[in-house]
Amino acid sequence: MAQDRLPPLEHAQLNQQQRVAAQAIIDGPRGALYGPFVPLIRSPELMEAAQRMGEYLRYRSAIGTRLSELAILVTARQWNQQVEWAIHAPLAAQNGIAPEAIAAIAQRQLPAGLQPDEQAVHDFCLELQQHKRVSDATYARALALFGEHGVVDLMGINGYYTFLAMVMNGAQTATPELGVAPLPE
């Protein structure tokens, strides 16, 4: 395992701006400073902006939590992002994504038996992540199911979690011990 380049800082190591930013995350729905916020605390203004966007996309997006968690898993798999996977695979299962679908995504296989809205999200995210665009047919299917607001939020989830994956992959953020099997290489 690679060494964490930007490991957790002790409270005493934080400057005043970092303390305020960290406390805002601790006091919010996340309840703790973990995952991508460990490296991001080095840039508190960036962290605060990212946290606000992430709070909306994760907890209040127009496509709902179940589908947001599915989109996060597809993004985490595309970026080989172990921290995101460890945090969000259990959340996806708790929010109704079938364990078989989660296992298939982990193995880079197409999951069978997805609900129509799940299939639309999976296909949209996979195309966007792999091809850097979305086909007209896939876009039209998502638009019919989620409307413009939902499609924009779905693109936002992909972009936000890609940003977090880049931060954590670059920082080599340590994966928390949550009892989740790591993504295979």
C-alpha positions in Angstrom: 0.0 0.0 0.0 1.3 3.4 -0.9 2.0 5.9 1.8 -0.7 8.5 2.5 0.8 11.8 1.1 -1.6 14.0 3.0 -2.5 12.1 6.2 -4.9 13.4 8.9 -3.7 16.4 10.8 -4.0 16.8 14.5 -6.3 19.6 15.7 -3.3 21.5 17.0 -1.8 21.5 13.5 -4.7 23.3 11.9 -4.8 27.1 11.5 -7.9 29.1 12.3 -9.4 28.9 8.8 -8.8 25.1 8.7 -10.4 24.7 12.2 -13.5 26.6 11.1 -13.8 24.6 7.8 -13.2 21.3 9.7 -15.8 22.1 12.3 -18.4 22.9 9.6 -18.0 19.4 8.2 -18.1 17.8 11.7 -21.3 19.7 12.5 -22.9 18.8 9.2 -24.5 15.6 8.0 -21.1 13.8 7.6 -20.4 14.2 11.4 -16.6 13.8 11.0 -13.7 14.9 8.9 -12.8 11.8 6.8 -12.2 10.6 3.2 -11.5 13.4 0.8 -11.7 16.1 3.4 -8.5 14.8 5.0 -6.3 16.0 2.1 -8.7 18.9 1.2 -8.3 20.5 4.7 -4.9 21.8 3.4 -7.0 24.1 1.2 -9.9 25.1 3.5 -11.7 27.4 1.0 -11.7 24.7 -1.7 -12.8 22.2 0.9 -15.7 24.4 2.0 -16.9 24.8 -1.6 -16.5 21.1 -2.3 -18.4 20.2 0.9 -21.3 22.4 0.0 -21.6 20.9 -3.5 -21.2 17.4 -2.1 -23.7 17.8 0.6 -26.3 18.8 -2.0 -25.4 16.0 -4.5 -25.1 13.3 -1.9 -28.1 14.1 0.3 -30.6 16.2 -1.8 -30.0 15.6 -5.5 -33.0 15.4 -7.9 -32.4 11.7 -8.6 -32.5 10.7 -4.9 -30.1 8.9 -2.6 -30.5 5.3 -4.1 -29.5 6.4 -7.6 -26.9 8.9 -6.4 -25.2 6.1 -4.5 -25.2 4.0 -7.7 -23.7 6.8 -9.7 -21.0 7.2 -7.0 -20.1 3.5 -7.2 -19.8 3.6 -11.0 -17.5 6.7 -10.7 -15.5 5.1 -7.9 -14.9 2.0 -10.0 -13.9 4.0 -13.0 -11.3 5.8 -10.9 -10.2 2.7 -8.9 -11.0 4.8 -5.9 -10.9 2.6 -2.8 -12.0 5.2 -0.2 -15.1 6.2 -2.1 -15.9 2.5 -2.7 -15.4 1.6 1.0 -17.7 4.4 2.1 -20.4 4.1 -0.6 -20.7 0.4 -1.3 -22.5 -0.2 2.0 -24.6 3.0 1.5 -25.7 1.8 -1.9 -26.8 -1.5 -0.4 -28.6 0.2 2.4 -30.4 2.4 -0.1 -31.7 -0.5 -2.2 -29.0 -1.3 -4.8 -28.8 -5.0 -5.1 -25.6 -6.7 -3.7 -25.2 -8.5 -7.0 -25.2 -5.2 -8.9 -22.6 -3.8 -6.5 -20.4 -6.9 -6.9 -20.7 -6.7 -10.7 -19.6 -3.1 -10.8 -16.7 -3.9 -8.6 -15.6 -6.6 -11.1 -16.1 -4.2 -14.1 -19.0 -6.3 -15.3 -22.4 -5.1 -16.5 -24.9 -5.7 -13.6 -27.9 -7.8 -14.5 -31.4 -7.2 -13.2 -31.2 -3.5 -12.6 -34.4 -1.5 -12.3 -35.1 0.7 -15.4 -34.0 3.9 -13.5 -30.9 2.1 -12.2 -30.0 0.9 -15.7 -30.4 4.5 -17.0 -28.1 5.9 -14.3 -25.5 3.1 -14.8 -25.4 3.5 -18.5 -25.3 7.3 -18.4 -22.4 7.2 -15.9 -20.4 4.5 -17.6 -20.6 6.3 -21.0 -19.7 9.7 -19.4 -16.8 8.2 -17.5 -15.4 6.0 -20.3 -16.2 8.0 -23.4 -16.3 11.5 -21.9 -19.7 12.0 -23.5 -23.2 10.4 -23.5 -25.0 9.0 -26.6 -28.2 10.6 -27.7 -30.2 7.5 -26.8 -28.7 7.2 -23.3 -29.3 10.9 -22.7 -32.9 10.7 -23.9 -33.6 7.8 -21.6 -32.2 9.7 -18.6 -34.0 12.9 -19.6 -37.4 11.0 -19.9 -36.9 9.5 -16.4 -35.3 12.4 -14.5 -36.0 15.6 -16.4 -33.4 18.3 -17.0 -32.8 18.9 -13.3 -32.1 15.2 -12.7 -29.8 14.9 -15.7 -27.8 18.0 -14.6 -27.5 16.6 -11.1 -26.4 13.2 -12.5 -23.7 15.0 -14.5 -22.8 16.9 -11.3 -22.4 13.7 -9.3 -20.1 12.3 -11.9 -18.0 15.4 -11.9 -17.9 15.9 -8.1 -16.9 12.3 -7.4 -14.4 12.4 -10.2 -12.9 15.4 -8.5 -12.8 13.6 -5.1 -11.2 10.5 -6.7 -8.5 12.7 -8.3 -7.8 14.3 -5.0 -7.6 11.0 -3.1 -5.7 9.2 -5.8 -3.2 12.0 -6.0 -2.8 12.1 -2.2 -2.9 8.3 -1.9 -5.5 8.7 0.9 -5.6 5.7 3.1 -8.7 3.5 2.9 -10.7 3.4 6.1 -11.2 0.0 7.8 -14.9 -0.4 7.2 -15.0 -4.2 6.5 -15.6 -3.6 2.8 -13.7 -5.7 0.3 -11.3 -3.5 -1.8 -11.9 -3.1 -5.5 -9.9 -5.6 -7.5 -7.1 -4.1 -9.6 
